[in-house]
Amino acid sequence: MNPRSASMIAAGAALCLVMSFGVNRARGDAFINDLHTKASAARDAAGGKGVAIAFRDRYGWLTRHPELSGGKALSPETRKSVAAAVAAVPGIAGVTWAREGDARAASMHCQDDVERILETRTIRFGEASTRLEPSSERLLDEVARALRPCVGSIIAVTGHTDAGGNRQVNVALSQARAEAVRSALVRRGIPATNLRAAGVGSARPVEGLDPLDPANRRIEFSVIYTAPAKPTPIDTPGPE
């Protein structure tokens, strides 16, 4: 092969890479823009028009875990409703509230920490069972440690299955497994009042996976509301 042909092939390969990157980026932008439109509609319907929704992480990358900010005048109940409504939008994997005025706290993303823990490991159960395998007990020790900075938040624990078998049975099994994980976290010191368990069966497969793929059998965590980390006068007991 002569040098000219080699250089033309290399240039063509580079052009393909650039075009592929551009296409993927455009698809990602379109996907997030669609999520933002739907999330904004859900936010407004829940009474949170003053709340900003950011779909970029602290490094500037697009994310399916938006951060909510603003809405200081809203009541705690409305803020919870707004967060829950945004988190329920299909395609959104969970939300967090920014702690304004506290840069250190704002950089603490418990959900990100949990997701890093679960990137290469899975919370496992016995076949058709709600009994946690021993390795998963150790994994939940790590998850609980990652969630402790978010104590005071509402943390959703969601169980998923693949599409094999009976749909109603799958929903019931995913709910029971989510409850088992919730109980395991309570034993590790996460307050029961801050944990919500739900099972959705095979309704939300991992994006890009065949619904029958066993990798859809999973537990996901979503921080959907962040409360103040220190007591306010209404939280603090008065003198006896």
Phi and psi in degrees as GROMACS dihedral restraints (atoms count N, CA, C in turn):
[ dihedral_restraints ]
;  ai    aj    ak    al  type     phi  dphi    fc
    3     4     5     6     1   -79.1    20    10
    4     5     6     7     1   159.2    20    10
    6     7     8     9     1   -56.6    20    10
    7     8     9    10     1   -35.1    20    10
    9    10    11    12     1   -65.7    20    10
   10    11    12    13     1   -43.4    20    10
   12    13    14    15     1   -63.2    20    10
   13    14    15    16     1   -41.1    20    10
   15    16    17    18     1   -62.2    20    10
   16    17    18    19     1   -42.4    20    10
   18    19    20    21     1   -67.1    20    10
   19    20    21    22     1   -35.9    20    10
   21    22    23    24     1   -66.7    20    10
   22    23    24    25     1   -39.0    20    10
   24    25    26    27     1   -65.0    20    10
   25    26    27    28     1   -43.7    20    10
   27    28    29    30     1   -62.6    20    10
   28    29    30    31     1   -41.7    20    10
   30    31    32    33     1   -64.5    20    10
   31    32    33    34     1   -39.7    20    10
   33    34    35    36     1   -64.3    20    10
   34    35    36    37     1   -41.3    20    10
   36    37    38    39     1   -63.5    20    10
   37    38    39    40     1   -42.5    20    10
   39    40    41    42     1   -63.2    20    10
   40    41    42    43     1   -40.6    20    10
   42    43    44    45     1   -63.0    20    10
   43    44    45    46     1   -40.5    20    10
   45    46    47    48     1   -61.8    20    10
   46    47    48    49     1   -42.1    20    10
   48    49    50    51     1   -62.2    20    10
   49    50    51    52     1   -44.8    20    10
   51    52    53    54     1   -62.0    20    10
   52    53    54    55     1   -44.4    20    10
   54    55    56    57     1   -64.7    20    10
   55    56    57    58     1   -40.9    20    10
   57    58    59    60     1   -62.6    20    10
   58    59    60    61     1   -44.4    20    10
   60    61    62    63     1   -60.4    20    10
   61    62    63    64     1   -42.6    20    10
   63    64    65    66     1   -64.0    20    10
   64    65    66    67     1   -41.5    20    10
   66    67    68    69     1   -64.1    20    10
   67    68    69    70     1   -46.6    20    10
   69    70    71    72     1   -62.6    20    10
   70    71    72    73     1   -40.4    20    10
   72    73    74    75     1   -64.7    20    10
   73    74    75    76     1   -41.8    20    10
   75    76    77    78     1   -63.3    20    10
   76    77    78    79     1   -40.6    20    10
   78    79    80    81     1   -64.2    20    10
   79    80    81    82     1   -41.5    20    10
   81    82    83    84     1   -62.3    20    10
   82    83    84    85     1   -43.7    20    10
   84    85    86    87     1   -61.1    20    10
   85    86    87    88     1   -43.7    20    10
   87    88    89    90     1   -64.6    20    10
   88    89    90    91     1   -40.8    20    10
   90    91    92    93     1   -62.3    20    10
   91    92    93    94     1   -47.4    20    10
   93    94    95    96     1   -68.3    20    10
   94    95    96    97     1   -38.0    20    10
   96    97    98    99     1   -60.9    20    10
   97    98    99   100     1   -39.7    20    10
   99   100   101   102     1   -65.4    20    10
  100   101   102   103     1   -42.7    20    10
  102   103   104   105     1   -61.2    20    10
  103   104   105   106     1   -41.7    20    10
  105   106   107   108     1   -62.3    20    10
  106   107   108   109     1   -41.9    20    10
  108   109   110   111     1   -61.3    20    10
  109   110   111   112     1   -45.7    20    10
  111   112   113   114     1   -69.0    20    10
  112   113   114   115     1   -39.8    20    10
  114   115   116   117     1   -65.1    20    10
  115   116   117   118     1   -38.6    20    10
  117   118   119   120     1   -64.3    20    10
  118   119   120   121     1   -40.4    20    10
  120   121   122   123     1   -64.9    20    10
  121   122   123   124     1   -41.2    20    10
  123   124   125   126     1   -65.3    20    10
  124   125   126   127     1   -41.1    20    10
  126   127   128   129     1   -60.1    20    10
  127   128   129   130     1   -47.6    20    10
  129   130   131   132     1   -64.1    20    10
  130   131   132   133     1   -39.9    20    10
  132   133   134   135     1   -64.9    20    10
  133   134   135   136     1   -27.5    20    10
  135   136   137   138     1   -88.4    20    10
  136   137   138   139     1     1.3    20    10
  138   139   140   141     1    88.7    20    10
  139   140   141   142     1    24.4    20    10
  141   142   143   144     1  -116.4    20    10
  142   143   144   145     1    44.4    20    10
  144   145   146   147     1   -60.4    20    10
  145   146   147   148     1   -23.1    20    10
  147   148   149   150     1   -85.4    20    10
  148   149   150   151     1     2.4    20    10
  150   151   152   153     1   -93.3    20    10
  151   152   153   154     1   128.5    20    10
  153   154   155   156     1   -88.2    20    10
  154   155   156   157     1   144.9    20    10
  156   157   158   159     1  -121.9    20    10
  157   158   159   160     1   115.5    20    10
  159   160   161   162     1  -106.9    20    10
  160   161   162   163     1   122.4    20    10
  162   163   164   165     1  -101.8    20    10
  163   164   165   166     1    25.4    20    10
  165   166   167   168     1  -123.4    20    10
  166   167   168   169     1   140.7    20    10
  168   169   170   171     1   -81.2    20    10
  169   170   171   172     1  -175.5    20    10
  171   172   173   174     1   -68.4    20    10
  172   173   174   175     1   -11.3    20    10
  174   175   176   177     1   -98.3    20    10
  175   176   177   178     1    -0.5    20    10
  177   178   179   180     1    91.4    20    10
  178   179   180   181     1     3.6    20    10
  180   181   182   183     1   -84.6    20    10
  181   182   183   184     1   146.5    20    10
  183   184   185   186     1   -63.2    20    10
  184   185   186   187     1   143.6    20    10
  186   187   188   189     1  -144.3    20    10
  187   188   189   190     1   151.8    20    10
  189   190   191   192     1   -93.0    20    10
  190   191   192   193     1    11.1    20    10
  192   193   194   195     1  -116.4    20    10
  193   194   195   196     1    76.6    20    10
  195   196   197   198     1   -65.7    20    10
  196   197   198   199     1   153.2    20    10
  198   199   200   201     1  -106.2    20    10
  199   200   201   202     1   131.7    20    10
  201   202   203   204     1   -98.6    20    10
  202   203   204   205     1   143.8    20    10
  204   205   206   207     1  -149.6    20    10
  205   206   207   208     1   163.6    20    10
  207   208   209   210     1    83.0    20    10
  208   209   210   211     1  -164.5    20    10
  210   211   212   213     1    68.1    20    10
  211   212   213   214     1    33.1    20    10
  213   214   215   216     1   -61.3    20    10
  214   215   216   217     1   -28.6    20    10
  216   217   218   219     1   -78.0    20    10
  217   218   219   220     1   -10.3    20    10
  219   220   221   222     1   -75.1    20    10
  220   221   222   223     1   150.1    20    10
  222   223   224   225     1   -71.7    20    10
  223   224   225   226     1   156.8    20    10
  225   226   227   228     1   -55.4    20    10
  226   227   228   229     1   -38.7    20    10
  228   229   230   231     1   -65.3    20    10
  229   230   231   232     1   -39.8    20    10
  231   232   233   234     1   -66.6    20    10
  232   233   234   235     1   -40.5    20    10
  234   235   236   237     1   -61.1    20    10
  235   236   237   238     1   -40.8    20    10
  237   238   239   240     1   -63.6    20    10
  238   239   240   241     1   -41.4    20    10
  240   241   242   243     1   -64.8    20    10
  241   242   243   244     1   -40.6    20    10
  243   244   245   246     1   -62.7    20    10
  244   245   246   247     1   -47.6    20    10
  246   247   248   249     1   -61.8    20    10
  247   248   249   250     1   -43.0    20    10
  249   250   251   252     1   -65.0    20    10
  250   251   252   253     1   -39.2    20    10
  252   253   254   255     1   -65.8    20    10
  253   254   255   256     1   -42.4    20    10
  255   256   257   258     1   -67.3    20    10
  256   257   258   259     1   -42.8    20    10
  258   259   260   261     1   -63.4    20    10
  259   260   261   262     1   -25.6    20    10
  261   262   263   264     1   -80.6    20    10
  262   263   264   265     1    -8.0    20    10
  264   265   266   267     1   -66.0    20    10
  265   266   267   268     1   125.4    20    10
  267   268   269   270     1   -56.0    20    10
  268   269   270   271     1   130.0    20    10
  270   271   272   273     1   104.4    20    10
  271   272   273   274     1   -21.7    20    10
  273   274   275   276     1   -88.7    20    10
  274   275   276   277     1   130.0    20    10
  276   277   278   279     1   -97.0    20    10
  277   278   279   280     1     8.7    20    10
  279   280   281   282     1   136.6    20    10
  280   281   282   283     1   158.4    20    10
  282   283   284   285     1  -131.9    20    10
  283   284   285   286     1   160.4    20    10
  285   286   287   288     1  -134.2    20    10
  286   287   288   289     1   156.8    20    10
  288   289   290   291     1   -98.7    20    10
  289   290   291   292     1   133.4    20    10
  291   292   293   294     1   -73.4    20    10
  292   293   294   295     1   137.2    20    10
  294   295   296   297     1   -93.0    20    10
  295   296   297   298     1    96.8    20    10
  297   298   299   300     1   -70.1    20    10
  298   299   300   301     1   140.2    20    10
  300   301   302   303     1    87.1    20    10
  301   302   303   304     1    -4.0    20    10
  303   304   305   306     1  -131.9    20    10
  304   305   306   307     1    90.4    20    10
  306   307   308   309     1   -61.4    20    10
  307   308   309   310     1   -37.4    20    10
  309   310   311   312     1   -65.3    20    10
  310   311   312   313     1   -46.5    20    10
  312   313   314   315     1   -66.6    20    10
  313   314   315   316     1   -36.1    20    10
  315   316   317   318     1   -63.9    20    10
  316   317   318   319     1   -25.2    20    10
  318   319   320   321     1   -86.7    20    10
  319   320   321   322     1    -5.2    20    10
  321   322   323   324     1   -88.3    20    10
  322   323   324   325     1   106.9    20    10
  324   325   326   327     1  -114.5    20    10
  325   326   327   328     1    92.3    20    10
  327   328   329   330     1   -57.1    20    10
  328   329   330   331     1   -39.6    20    10
  330   331   332   333     1   -64.3    20    10
  331   332   333   334     1   -40.4    20    10
  333   334   335   336     1   -60.1    20    10
  334   335   336   337     1   -41.7    20    10
  336   337   338   339     1   -63.0    20    10
  337   338   339   340     1   -43.0    20    10
  339   340   341   342     1   -64.4    20    10
  340   341   342   343     1   -42.2    20    10
  342   343   344   345     1   -64.1    20    10
  343   344   345   346     1   -35.6    20    10
  345   346   347   348     1   -64.9    20    10
  346   347   348   349     1   -38.8    20    10
  348   349   350   351     1   -62.2    20    10
  349   350   351   352     1   -38.6    20    10
  351   352   353   354     1   -93.6    20    10
  352   353   354   355     1     4.3    20    10
  354   355   356   357     1   -59.5    20    10
  355   356   357   358     1   -41.1    20    10
  357   358   359   360     1  -116.1    20    10
  358   359   360   361     1     0.8    20    10
  360   361   362   363     1  -132.1    20    10
  361   362   363   364     1   155.9    20    10
  363   364   365   366     1  -130.0    20    10
  364   365   366   367     1   141.7    20    10
  366   367   368   369     1   -73.4    20    10
  367   368   369   370     1   117.3    20    10
  369   370   371   372     1  -113.7    20    10
  370   371   372   373     1   150.3    20    10
  372   373   374   375     1  -125.9    20    10
  373   374   375   376     1   162.5    20    10
  375   376   377   378     1   -62.2    20    10
  376   377   378   379     1   155.8    20    10
  378   379   380   381     1   -58.5    20    10
  379   380   381   382     1   127.0    20    10
  381   382   383   384     1    54.3    20    10
  382   383   384   385     1    32.1    20    10
  384   385   386   387     1  -130.4    20    10
  385   386   387   388     1   162.0    20    10
  387   388   389   390     1  -104.6    20    10
  388   389   390   391     1     7.1    20    10
  390   391   392   393     1   -83.7    20    10
  391   392   393   394     1   123.7    20    10
  393   394   395   396     1   -70.6    20    10
  394   395   396   397     1   139.3    20    10
  396   397   398   399     1   -72.9    20    10
  397   398   399   400     1   151.8    20    10
  399   400   401   402     1   -53.1    20    10
  400   401   402   403     1   -39.5    20    10
  402   403   404   405     1   -63.4    20    10
  403   404   405   406     1   -31.5    20    10
  405   406   407   408     1   -73.5    20    10
  406   407   408   409     1   -29.1    20    10
  408   409   410   411     1   -61.2    20    10
  409   410   411   412     1   -42.9    20    10
  411   412   413   414     1   -67.7    20    10
  412   413   414   415     1   -37.5    20    10
  414   415   416   417     1   -63.9    20    10
  415   416   417   418     1   -38.7    20    10
  417   418   419   420     1   -68.2    20    10
  418   419   420   421     1   -25.2    20    10
  420   421   422   423     1   -59.3    20    10
  421   422   423   424     1   -43.6    20    10
  423   424   425   426     1   -67.8    20    10
  424   425   426   427     1   -42.1    20    10
  426   427   428   429     1   -60.7    20    10
  427   428   429   430     1   -44.0    20    10
  429   430   431   432     1   -61.8    20    10
  430   431   432   433     1   -41.2    20    10
  432   433   434   435     1   -62.6    20    10
  433   434   435   436     1   -38.7    20    10
  435   436   437   438     1   -69.1    20    10
  436   437   438   439     1   -29.2    20    10
  438   439   440   441     1   -85.7    20    10
  439   440   441   442     1   -17.5    20    10
  441   442   443   444     1   -57.9    20    10
  442   443   444   445     1   -37.4    20    10
  444   445   446   447     1   -62.0    20    10
  445   446   447   448     1   -17.0    20    10
  447   448   449   450     1   -99.7    20    10
  448   449   450   451     1    10.2    20    10
  450   451   452   453     1   -59.8    20    10
  451   452   453   454     1   130.9    20    10
  453   454   455   456     1   109.0    20    10
  454   455   456   457     1   -12.2    20    10
  456   457   458   459     1   -98.6    20    10
  457   458   459   460     1   162.8    20    10
  459   460   461   462     1   -90.5    20    10
  460   461   462   463     1   122.9    20    10
  462   463   464   465     1  -117.2    20    10
  463   464   465   466     1   117.1    20    10
  465   466   467   468     1   -88.3    20    10
  466   467   468   469     1   131.2    20    10
  468   469   470   471     1  -112.2    20    10
  469   470   471   472     1   114.6    20    10
  471   472   473   474     1  -117.8    20    10
  472   473   474   475     1   127.3    20    10
  474   475   476   477     1   -96.2    20    10
  475   476   477   478     1   140.9    20    10
  477   478   479   480     1  -130.5    20    10
  478   479   480   481     1   153.4    20    10
  480   481   482   483     1  -129.1    20    10
  481   482   483   484     1   172.3    20    10
  483   484   485   486     1   -83.1    20    10
  484   485   486   487     1  -179.4    20    10
  486   487   488   489     1   -88.3    20    10
  487   488   489   490     1     3.8    20    10
  489   490   491   492     1   -72.7    20    10
  490   491   492   493     1   146.9    20    10
  492   493   494   495     1    85.1    20    10
  493   494   495   496     1  -168.0    20    10
  495   496   497   498     1   -77.6    20    10
  496   497   498   499     1   132.5    20    10
  498   499   500   501     1   -61.3    20    10
  499   500   501   502     1   -45.4    20    10
  501   502   503   504     1   -66.4    20    10
  502   503   504   505     1   -37.9    20    10
  504   505   506   507     1   -63.7    20    10
  505   506   507   508     1   -40.8    20    10
  507   508   509   510     1   -62.8    20    10
  508   509   510   511     1   -41.1    20    10
  510   511   512   513     1   -62.9    20    10
  511   512   513   514     1   -45.5    20    10
  513   514   515   516     1   -63.6    20    10
  514   515   516   517     1   -41.4    20    10
  516   517   518   519     1   -65.8    20    10
  517   518   519   520     1   -43.1    20    10
  519   520   521   522     1   -65.2    20    10
  520   521   522   523     1   -35.8    20    10
  522   523   524   525     1   -65.6    20    10
  523   524   525   526     1   -45.5    20    10
  525   526   527   528     1   -64.0    20    10
  526   527   528   529     1   -37.9    20    10
  528   529   530   531     1   -69.2    20    10
  529   530   531   532     1   -38.4    20    10
  531   532   533   534     1   -62.5    20    10
  532   533   534   535     1   -40.2    20    10
  534   535   536   537     1   -64.5    20    10
  535   536   537   538     1   -37.9    20    10
  537   538   539   540     1   -63.9    20    10
  538   539   540   541     1   -41.1    20    10
  540   541   542   543     1   -67.3    20    10
  541   542   543   544     1   -41.0    20    10
  543   544   545   546     1   -57.7    20    10
  544   545   546   547     1   -47.0    20    10
  546   547   548   549     1   -62.2    20    10
  547   548   549   550     1   -38.9    20    10
  549   550   551   552     1   -64.5    20    10
  550   551   552   553     1   -37.3    20    10
  552   553   554   555     1   -70.9    20    10
  553   554   555   556     1   -36.7    20    10
  555   556   557   558     1   -61.1    20    10
  556   557   558   559     1   -42.5    20    10
  558   559   560   561     1   -62.7    20    10
  559   560   561   562     1   -22.3    20    10
  561   562   563   564     1   -96.4    20    10
  562   563   564   565     1    12.1    20    10
  564   565   566   567     1    99.2    20    10
  565   566   567   568     1     2.5    20    10
  567   568   569   570     1   -83.5    20    10
  568   569   570   571     1   124.0    20    10
  570   571   572   573     1   -58.4    20    10
  571   572   573   574     1   134.4    20    10
  573   574   575   576     1   -60.2    20    10
  574   575   576   577     1   -32.9    20    10
  576   577   578   579     1   -67.5    20    10
  577   578   579   580     1   -16.7    20    10
  579   580   581   582     1   -96.1    20    10
  580   581   582   583     1    -0.8    20    10
  582   583   584   585     1  -113.5    20    10
  583   584   585   586     1   135.0    20    10
  585   586   587   588     1  -123.6    20    10
  586   587   588   589     1   129.3    20    10
  588   589   590   591     1  -111.0    20    10
  589   590   591   592     1   137.7    20    10
  591   592   593   594     1  -147.7    20    10
  592   593   594   595     1   147.4    20    10
  594   595   596   597     1  -121.1    20    10
  595   596   597   598     1   131.1    20    10
  597   598   599   600     1  -117.3    20    10
  598   599   600   601     1     7.9    20    10
  600   601   602   603     1    59.2    20    10
  601   602   603   604     1  -131.9    20    10
  603   604   605   606     1  -100.2    20    10
  604   605   606   607     1    15.2    20    10
  606   607   608   609     1   -68.6    20    10
  607   608   609   610     1   -21.7    20    10
  609   610   611   612     1  -129.4    20    10
  610   611   612   613     1    73.7    20    10
  612   613   614   615     1   -64.9    20    10
  613   614   615   616     1   156.8    20    10
  615   616   617   618     1   -61.2    20    10
  616   617   618   619     1   134.2    20    10
  618   619   620   621     1   -57.3    20    10
  619   620   621   622     1   128.1    20    10
  621   622   623   624     1    90.3    20    10
  622   623   624   625     1    -7.1    20    10
  624   625   626   627     1   -99.5    20    10
  625   626   627   628     1   148.6    20    10
  627   628   629   630     1   -62.3    20    10
  628   629   630   631     1   131.5    20    10
  630   631   632   633     1   -54.8    20    10
  631   632   633   634     1   -22.1    20    10
  633   634   635   636     1   -86.7    20    10
  634   635   636   637     1    -7.0    20    10
  636   637   638   639     1   -64.6    20    10
  637   638   639   640     1   129.2    20    10
  639   640   641   642     1   -59.0    20    10
  640   641   642   643     1   -20.6    20    10
  642   643   644   645     1   -63.9    20    10
  643   644   645   646     1   -14.1    20    10
  645   646   647   648     1   -73.5    20    10
  646   647   648   649     1   -13.3    20    10
  648   649   650   651     1   -78.1    20    10
  649   650   651   652     1   104.2    20    10
  651   652   653   654     1  -156.8    20    10
  652   653   654   655     1   166.8    20    10
  654   655   656   657     1  -116.9    20    10
  655   656   657   658     1   131.6    20    10
  657   658   659   660     1  -117.8    20    10
  658   659   660   661     1   151.3    20    10
  660   661   662   663     1  -120.6    20    10
  661   662   663   664     1   137.6    20    10
  663   664   665   666     1  -135.6    20    10
  664   665   666   667     1   124.5    20    10
  666   667   668   669     1   -86.1    20    10
  667   668   669   670     1   112.4    20    10
  669   670   671   672     1  -108.7    20    10
  670   671   672   673     1    -6.1    20    10
  672   673   674   675     1  -162.1    20    10
  673   674   675   676     1   132.9    20    10
  675   676   677   678     1  -111.5    20    10
  676   677   678   679     1   122.6    20    10
  678   679   680   681     1   -96.5    20    10
  679   680   681   682     1   163.9    20    10
  681   682   683   684     1   -55.6    20    10
  682   683   684   685     1   141.8    20    10
  684   685   686   687     1   -80.6    20    10
  685   686   687   688     1   -23.1    20    10
  687   688   689   690     1  -113.4    20    10
  688   689   690   691     1   155.2    20    10
  690   691   692   693     1   -63.8    20    10
  691   692   693   694     1   146.1    20    10
  693   694   695   696     1  -104.9    20    10
  694   695   696   697     1   167.8    20    10
  696   697   698   699     1   -53.7    20    10
  697   698   699   700     1   -33.8    20    10
  699   700   701   702     1   -72.9    20    10
  700   701   702   703     1   -21.2    20    10
  702   703   704   705     1   -86.6    20    10
  703   704   705   706     1   -22.0    20    10
  705   706   707   708     1   -90.3    20    10
  706   707   708   709     1   125.0    20    10
  708   709   710   711     1   -60.4    20    10
  709   710   711   712     1   142.6    20    10
  711   712   713   714     1   -83.2    20    10
  712   713   714   715     1   173.8    20    10
  714   715   716   717     1   -65.9    20    10
  715   716   717   718     1   145.4    20    10
